[in-house]
């Protein structure tokens, strides 16, 4: 079974005759589980008027993404399931599997009005405006 798993050694060098190390590497290969959890990279930029959050979701379709803002916490969730046409095939090696992932960031002064999201070329871009505080300043004359 070790020969069917992509090369990944715990210590960087694979001993030539160590079946124990092969077994240990196999146990760490969580990507072959039925539904594993993966993280995806995310960038958060403060643009002055708001925030621009980019999530890099290659290989994900728009229908698999859920974005919500709840009391300043922006959550991006992805759930990718195996397609029906892939089931029952006789793979020698299969590295893609179903997975789910959720990433979040707290944006203390995020406004729930004027939110927008777009998904193109595997990059989800969420634009979150900041809350604009209206300052009611009245100049008072001194007698």
KOLLO-707483 format. One record per residue: residue number from 1; residue in three letters; x, y, z of N, C-alpha, C, O in turn. Coordinates in steps of 0.05 Angstrom, whole numbers, plus 5000, padded with zeros to 4 digits. Layout:
# KOLLO-707483
{NUM; Ala; {X; Y; Z}; {X; Y; Z}; {X; Y; Z}; {X; Y; Z}}
...
This chain:
# KOLLO-707483
{1; Unk; {5016; 4976; 5000}; {5000; 5000; 5000}; {5017; 5025; 5000}; {5009; 5046; 4989}}
{2; Unk; {5040; 5024; 5012}; {5057; 5048; 5014}; {5065; 5059; 4986}; {5069; 5083; 4983}}
{3; Unk; {5068; 5041; 4966}; {5076; 5050; 4940}; {5054; 5065; 4926}; {5060; 5079; 4906}}
{4; Unk; {5029; 5063; 4934}; {5007; 5077; 4921}; {5002; 5104; 4933}; {4986; 5120; 4922}}
{5; Unk; {5016; 5111; 4955}; {5012; 5137; 4968}; {5034; 5156; 4957}; {5057; 5148; 4956}}
{6; Unk; {5027; 5181; 4951}; {5047; 5199; 4941}; {5070; 5202; 4961}; {5066; 5200; 4985}}
{7; Unk; {5094; 5206; 4951}; {5117; 5207; 4968}; {5115; 5231; 4987}; {5113; 5254; 4979}}
{8; Unk; {5116; 5225; 5013}; {5117; 5246; 5033}; {5129; 5233; 5058}; {5117; 5214; 5069}}
{9; Unk; {5152; 5241; 5065}; {5166; 5230; 5088}; {5165; 5248; 5112}; {5167; 5272; 5109}}
{10; Unk; {5162; 5237; 5135}; {5161; 5252; 5160}; {5187; 5267; 5166}; {5186; 5290; 5174}}
{11; Unk; {5209; 5254; 5161}; {5235; 5266; 5168}; {5250; 5277; 5144}; {5273; 5286; 5147}}
{12; Unk; {5238; 5279; 5121}; {5250; 5290; 5098}; {5266; 5270; 5082}; {5269; 5273; 5057}}
{13; Unk; {5277; 5250; 5094}; {5292; 5229; 5080}; {5278; 5202; 5087}; {5273; 5197; 5110}}
{14; Unk; {5273; 5187; 5067}; {5260; 5161; 5071}; {5281; 5139; 5073}; {5296; 5135; 5054}}
{15; Unk; {5283; 5126; 5096}; {5302; 5104; 5098}; {5295; 5082; 5077}; {5272; 5077; 5071}}
{16; Unk; {5315; 5070; 5066}; {5311; 5051; 5044}; {5298; 5025; 5052}; {5284; 5013; 5036}}
{17; Unk; {5302; 5017; 5077}; {5291; 4991; 5085}; {5272; 4993; 5108}; {5268; 4973; 5122}}
{18; Unk; {5260; 5015; 5113}; {5244; 5018; 5137}; {5215; 5016; 5131}; {5202; 5035; 5123}}
{19; Unk; {5203; 4992; 5135}; {5175; 4988; 5131}; {5159; 5003; 5153}; {5136; 5012; 5148}}
{20; Unk; {5171; 5006; 5177}; {5158; 5021; 5198}; {5154; 5050; 5190}; {5132; 5061; 5195}}
{21; Unk; {5174; 5063; 5178}; {5171; 5090; 5169}; {5150; 5093; 5147}; {5135; 5112; 5147}}
{22; Unk; {5148; 5073; 5129}; {5128; 5073; 5108}; {5100; 5072; 5121}; {5082; 5086; 5112}}
{23; Unk; {5097; 5055; 5141}; {5071; 5053; 5154}; {5063; 5079; 5168}; {5040; 5087; 5168}}
{24; Unk; {5083; 5091; 5181}; {5078; 5116; 5195}; {5070; 5138; 5176}; {5052; 5154; 5181}}
{25; Unk; {5084; 5140; 5153}; {5076; 5160; 5132}; {5048; 5155; 5122}; {5033; 5174; 5117}}
{26; Unk; {5041; 5129; 5119}; {5014; 5122; 5109}; {4992; 5131; 5129}; {4971; 5141; 5121}}
{27; Unk; {4998; 5129; 5155}; {4979; 5137; 5175}; {4975; 5167; 5175}; {4953; 5177; 5182}}
{28; Unk; {4995; 5182; 5167}; {4992; 5212; 5166}; {4979; 5222; 5141}; {4975; 5246; 5138}}
{29; Unk; {4973; 5204; 5123}; {4961; 5212; 5097}; {4931; 5215; 5101}; {4916; 5196; 5094}}
{30; Unk; {4922; 5237; 5113}; {4893; 5241; 5119}; {4877; 5247; 5095}; {4852; 5246; 5095}}
{31; Unk; {4890; 5255; 5073}; {4875; 5262; 5049}; {4860; 5239; 5036}; {4842; 5244; 5019}}
{32; Unk; {4865; 5215; 5044}; {4851; 5192; 5032}; {4826; 5185; 5048}; {4813; 5165; 5041}}
{33; Unk; {4819; 5199; 5069}; {4795; 5193; 5084}; {4770; 5200; 5068}; {4772; 5216; 5049}}
{34; Unk; {4748; 5190; 5076}; {4723; 5194; 5061}; {4715; 5224; 5060}; {4708; 5234; 5039}}
{35; Unk; {4717; 5238; 5082}; {4711; 5267; 5082}; {4731; 5280; 5100}; {4729; 5278; 5125}}
{36; Unk; {4751; 5292; 5089}; {4772; 5305; 5105}; {4768; 5335; 5106}; {4752; 5346; 5091}}
{37; Unk; {4783; 5348; 5123}; {4781; 5377; 5126}; {4807; 5389; 5116}; {4829; 5380; 5123}}
{38; Unk; {4805; 5409; 5100}; {4829; 5422; 5089}; {4825; 5452; 5094}; {4803; 5462; 5096}}
{39; Unk; {4847; 5466; 5096}; {4846; 5495; 5099}; {4852; 5507; 5071}; {4865; 5494; 5054}}
{40; Unk; {4843; 5531; 5067}; {4849; 5545; 5042}; {4861; 5571; 5049}; {4854; 5583; 5070}}
{41; Unk; {4879; 5582; 5033}; {4892; 5607; 5040}; {4872; 5631; 5036}; {4854; 5630; 5020}}
{42; Unk; {4877; 5651; 5053}; {4860; 5674; 5053}; {4877; 5699; 5057}; {4895; 5699; 5074}}
{43; Unk; {4870; 5721; 5043}; {4883; 5747; 5048}; {4861; 5766; 5057}; {4839; 5766; 5047}}
{44; Unk; {4868; 5783; 5076}; {4849; 5804; 5086}; {4864; 5831; 5084}; {4885; 5834; 5096}}
{45; Unk; {4852; 5849; 5070}; {4864; 5875; 5066}; {4845; 5897; 5076}; {4821; 5897; 5070}}
{46; Unk; {4856; 5916; 5091}; {4841; 5940; 5100}; {4845; 5961; 5079}; {4867; 5971; 5075}}
{47; Unk; {4823; 5968; 5065}; {4825; 5987; 5043}; {4819; 6016; 5052}; {4820; 6034; 5035}}
{48; Unk; {4814; 6020; 5077}; {4807; 6047; 5087}; {4777; 6050; 5090}; {4768; 6055; 5112}}
{49; Unk; {4762; 6046; 5069}; {4733; 6048; 5070}; {4721; 6021; 5078}; {4697; 6020; 5085}}
{50; Unk; {4736; 6000; 5077}; {4726; 5973; 5083}; {4748; 5953; 5083}; {4771; 5959; 5086}}
{51; Unk; {4739; 5928; 5078}; {4758; 5905; 5077}; {4754; 5890; 5051}; {4731; 5888; 5041}}
{52; Unk; {4775; 5879; 5041}; {4774; 5862; 5018}; {4786; 5835; 5026}; {4809; 5834; 5033}}
{53; Unk; {4770; 5814; 5026}; {4778; 5788; 5034}; {4779; 5770; 5009}; {4760; 5768; 4994}}
{54; Unk; {4802; 5758; 5005}; {4805; 5739; 4982}; {4811; 5711; 4993}; {4828; 5707; 5009}}
{55; Unk; {4795; 5693; 4983}; {4798; 5664; 4990}; {4805; 5649; 4965}; {4791; 5652; 4944}}
{56; Unk; {4826; 5634; 4965}; {4836; 5620; 4942}; {4825; 5592; 4942}; {4833; 5575; 4958}}
{57; Unk; {4805; 5587; 4924}; {4789; 5562; 4924}; {4791; 5548; 4897}; {4771; 5545; 4884}}
{58; Unk; {4814; 5540; 4890}; {4818; 5527; 4864}; {4803; 5500; 4864}; {4804; 5485; 4884}}
{59; Unk; {4790; 5494; 4842}; {4776; 5468; 4839}; {4749; 5468; 4853}; {4737; 5447; 4855}}
{60; Unk; {4739; 5491; 4862}; {4714; 5492; 4876}; {4694; 5507; 4858}; {4702; 5527; 4845}}
{61; Unk; {4669; 5499; 4857}; {4649; 5513; 4842}; {4634; 5533; 4860}; {4635; 5530; 4885}}
{62; Unk; {4622; 5552; 4848}; {4608; 5573; 4863}; {4586; 5562; 4881}; {4581; 5573; 4902}}
{63; Unk; {4573; 5541; 4873}; {4552; 5529; 4888}; {4561; 5515; 4913}; {4545; 5509; 4931}}
{64; Unk; {4587; 5509; 4916}; {4598; 5496; 4939}; {4607; 5515; 4961}; {4618; 5507; 4981}}
{65; Unk; {4604; 5541; 4956}; {4614; 5562; 4975}; {4591; 5575; 4990}; {4570; 5581; 4978}}
{66; Unk; {4595; 5579; 5016}; {4576; 5594; 5032}; {4590; 5616; 5047}; {4611; 5611; 5060}}
{67; Unk; {4580; 5641; 5044}; {4593; 5664; 5057}; {4572; 5678; 5074}; {4550; 5683; 5066}}
{68; Unk; {4580; 5684; 5099}; {4561; 5699; 5117}; {4576; 5717; 5136}; {4599; 5712; 5144}}
{69; Unk; {4563; 5739; 5143}; {4574; 5758; 5162}; {4555; 5758; 5186}; {4531; 5764; 5183}}
{70; Unk; {4565; 5752; 5210}; {4549; 5751; 5234}; {4563; 5766; 5256}; {4583; 5757; 5267}}
{71; Unk; {4553; 5790; 5263}; {4564; 5807; 5284}; {4594; 5812; 5281}; {4609; 5809; 5300}}
{72; Unk; {4602; 5818; 5257}; {4630; 5825; 5251}; {4648; 5801; 5244}; {4671; 5805; 5236}}
{73; Unk; {4637; 5777; 5246}; {4653; 5753; 5239}; {4645; 5744; 5211}; {4623; 5735; 5206}}
{74; Unk; {4665; 5746; 5193}; {4660; 5737; 5165}; {4669; 5707; 5164}; {4692; 5701; 5170}}
{75; Unk; {4651; 5690; 5155}; {4657; 5661; 5153}; {4654; 5653; 5124}; {4634; 5660; 5110}}
{76; Unk; {4674; 5638; 5114}; {4673; 5627; 5087}; {4675; 5597; 5091}; {4694; 5586; 5102}}
{77; Unk; {4654; 5582; 5081}; {4653; 5553; 5083}; {4652; 5541; 5055}; {4640; 5552; 5037}}
{78; Unk; {4666; 5518; 5053}; {4667; 5504; 5028}; {4661; 5474; 5034}; {4671; 5463; 5053}}
{79; Unk; {4643; 5463; 5018}; {4638; 5434; 5020}; {4638; 5422; 4992}; {4620; 5428; 4976}}
{80; Unk; {4658; 5405; 4987}; {4661; 5393; 4960}; {4656; 5363; 4964}; {4668; 5350; 4981}}
{81; Unk; {4638; 5353; 4948}; {4631; 5324; 4949}; {4640; 5310; 4924}; {4641; 5323; 4903}}
{82; Unk; {4645; 5285; 4926}; {4653; 5269; 4903}; {4630; 5266; 4884}; {4607; 5262; 4892}}
{83; Unk; {4636; 5269; 4858}; {4616; 5268; 4838}; {4607; 5238; 4834}; {4623; 5220; 4837}}
{84; Unk; {4582; 5235; 4826}; {4572; 5208; 4823}; {4587; 5192; 4801}; {4591; 5168; 4804}}
{85; Unk; {4596; 5206; 4780}; {4610; 5191; 4758}; {4637; 5181; 4767}; {4649; 5164; 4753}}
{86; Unk; {4649; 5192; 4789}; {4674; 5182; 4799}; {4672; 5157; 4816}; {4691; 5143; 4820}}
{87; Unk; {4648; 5152; 4826}; {4645; 5129; 4844}; {4644; 5103; 4828}; {4633; 5102; 4806}}
{88; Unk; {4657; 5083; 4838}; {4657; 5057; 4826}; {4680; 5053; 4806}; {4682; 5031; 4794}}
{89; Unk; {4696; 5073; 4801}; {4719; 5070; 4783}; {4741; 5056; 4798}; {4743; 5057; 4822}}
{90; Unk; {4758; 5043; 4783}; {4780; 5028; 4794}; {4806; 5044; 4793}; {4823; 5041; 4775}}
{91; Unk; {4810; 5063; 4812}; {4833; 5080; 4812}; {4857; 5066; 4823}; {4855; 5050; 4842}}
{92; Unk; {4881; 5070; 4811}; {4906; 5061; 4823}; {4915; 5081; 4843}; {4928; 5074; 4863}}
{93; Unk; {4910; 5106; 4838}; {4916; 5128; 4858}; {4896; 5150; 4854}; {4890; 5158; 4832}}
{94; Unk; {4885; 5159; 4877}; {4864; 5180; 4876}; {4871; 5200; 4898}; {4870; 5193; 4922}}
{95; Unk; {4878; 5224; 4890}; {4886; 5244; 4910}; {4864; 5264; 4916}; {4864; 5277; 4936}}
{96; Unk; {4845; 5267; 4898}; {4822; 5284; 4903}; {4802; 5269; 4919}; {4795; 5246; 4913}}
{97; Unk; {4792; 5282; 4940}; {4771; 5270; 4956}; {4751; 5291; 4964}; {4756; 5315; 4961}}
{98; Unk; {4728; 5283; 4975}; {4709; 5302; 4985}; {4721; 5315; 5010}; {4735; 5302; 5025}}
{99; Unk; {4715; 5340; 5014}; {4725; 5354; 5037}; {4707; 5378; 5044}; {4691; 5387; 5028}}
{100; Unk; {4710; 5388; 5068}; {4697; 5412; 5076}; {4717; 5429; 5091}; {4736; 5419; 5104}}
{101; Unk; {4714; 5455; 5090}; {4732; 5473; 5104}; {4717; 5499; 5110}; {4699; 5508; 5095}}
{102; Unk; {4724; 5511; 5133}; {4712; 5537; 5141}; {4735; 5554; 5151}; {4751; 5546; 5168}}
{103; Unk; {4736; 5578; 5142}; {4755; 5598; 5152}; {4739; 5623; 5159}; {4718; 5629; 5147}}
{104; Unk; {4749; 5637; 5179}; {4735; 5661; 5188}; {4754; 5682; 5196}; {4777; 5677; 5203}}
{105; Unk; {4744; 5707; 5197}; {4760; 5729; 5206}; {4741; 5749; 5219}; {4719; 5753; 5210}}
{106; Unk; {4750; 5761; 5241}; {4734; 5781; 5255}; {4741; 5808; 5245}; {4764; 5817; 5246}}
{107; Unk; {4721; 5823; 5236}; {4724; 5850; 5226}; {4707; 5868; 5244}; {4683; 5870; 5240}}
{108; Unk; {4720; 5881; 5264}; {4706; 5894; 5285}; {4686; 5916; 5276}; {4666; 5919; 5289}}
{109; Unk; {4692; 5930; 5255}; {4675; 5951; 5247}; {4662; 5946; 5219}; {4659; 5964; 5203}}
{110; Unk; {4655; 5921; 5214}; {4643; 5913; 5189}; {4614; 5920; 5188}; {4600; 5917; 5208}}
{111; Unk; {4605; 5930; 5166}; {4577; 5938; 5161}; {4563; 5915; 5146}; {4575; 5903; 5128}}
{112; Unk; {4539; 5910; 5153}; {4524; 5889; 5139}; {4510; 5901; 5114}; {4498; 5886; 5099}}
{113; Unk; {4512; 5926; 5110}; {4501; 5939; 5086}; {4522; 5943; 5065}; {4544; 5952; 5071}}
{114; Unk; {4516; 5937; 5040}; {4534; 5942; 5018}; {4555; 5919; 5014}; {4575; 5924; 5001}}
{115; Unk; {4550; 5896; 5026}; {4568; 5873; 5022}; {4566; 5863; 4993}; {4545; 5865; 4980}}
{116; Unk; {4589; 5854; 4983}; {4589; 5842; 4956}; {4609; 5819; 4955}; {4629; 5820; 4970}}
{117; Unk; {4604; 5800; 4938}; {4622; 5778; 4934}; {4622; 5770; 4905}; {4602; 5770; 4891}}
{118; Unk; {4646; 5763; 4895}; {4648; 5753; 4867}; {4668; 5730; 4867}; {4687; 5729; 4883}}
{119; Unk; {4663; 5711; 4849}; {4680; 5688; 4847}; {4688; 5685; 4818}; {4672; 5681; 4800}}
{120; Unk; {4715; 5686; 4813}; {4725; 5684; 4786}; {4753; 5671; 4787}; {4769; 5678; 4804}}
{121; Unk; {4758; 5653; 4770}; {4784; 5640; 4767}; {4794; 5627; 4793}; {4818; 5628; 4799}}
{122; Unk; {4776; 5616; 4809}; {4784; 5603; 4834}; {4789; 5621; 4857}; {4798; 5612; 4878}}
{123; Unk; {4783; 5647; 4854}; {4787; 5666; 4876}; {4761; 5679; 4883}; {4747; 5691; 4866}}
{124; Unk; {4753; 5676; 4909}; {4729; 5689; 4919}; {4738; 5715; 4932}; {4756; 5715; 4949}}
{125; Unk; {4726; 5737; 4923}; {4733; 5764; 4933}; {4708; 5775; 4947}; {4687; 5779; 4934}}
{126; Unk; {4710; 5780; 4973}; {4687; 5791; 4988}; {4695; 5819; 4997}; {4716; 5823; 5008}}
{127; Unk; {4678; 5838; 4990}; {4682; 5866; 4997}; {4663; 5873; 5020}; {4639; 5871; 5017}}
{128; Unk; {4674; 5881; 5042}; {4659; 5888; 5066}; {4664; 5917; 5073}; {4686; 5924; 5081}}
{129; Unk; {4643; 5934; 5071}; {4648; 5962; 5079}; {4649; 5965; 5109}; {4639; 5948; 5124}}
{130; Unk; {4662; 5987; 5118}; {4663; 5993; 5147}; {4638; 6009; 5155}; {4626; 6022; 5138}}
{131; Unk; {4631; 6007; 5180}; {4609; 6023; 5191}; {4618; 6052; 5191}; {4640; 6059; 5201}}
{132; Unk; {4602; 6070; 5180}; {4608; 6098; 5179}; {4593; 6111; 5202}; {4569; 6111; 5204}}
{133; Unk; {4609; 6122; 5220}; {4597; 6136; 5243}; {4591; 6164; 5235}; {4608; 6180; 5226}}
{134; Unk; {4566; 6171; 5239}; {4557; 6199; 5233}; {4563; 6216; 5258}; {4554; 6209; 5280}}
{135; Unk; {4577; 6237; 5254}; {4584; 6254; 5276}; {4566; 6279; 5274}; {4568; 6295; 5256}}
{136; Unk; {4549; 6281; 5294}; {4531; 6304; 5296}; {4545; 6325; 5313}; {4541; 6326; 5337}}
{137; Unk; {4561; 6341; 5300}; {4575; 6362; 5314}; {4561; 6389; 5310}; {4555; 6397; 5288}}
{138; Unk; {4555; 6402; 5332}; {4542; 6428; 5331}; {4560; 6448; 5344}; {4569; 6445; 5367}}
{139; Unk; {4566; 6469; 5330}; {4583; 6490; 5340}; {4566; 6508; 5358}; {4545; 6517; 5351}}
{140; Unk; {4576; 6512; 5382}; {4562; 6528; 5402}; {4577; 6554; 5406}; {4601; 6554; 5412}}
{141; Unk; {4563; 6576; 5403}; {4575; 6603; 5407}; {4577; 6608; 5437}; {4560; 6601; 5452}}
{142; Unk; {4599; 6621; 5445}; {4603; 6628; 5473}; {4596; 6657; 5477}; {4605; 6674; 5462}}
{143; Unk; {4579; 6664; 5497}; {4570; 6692; 5503}; {4590; 6705; 5520}; {4587; 6729; 5527}}
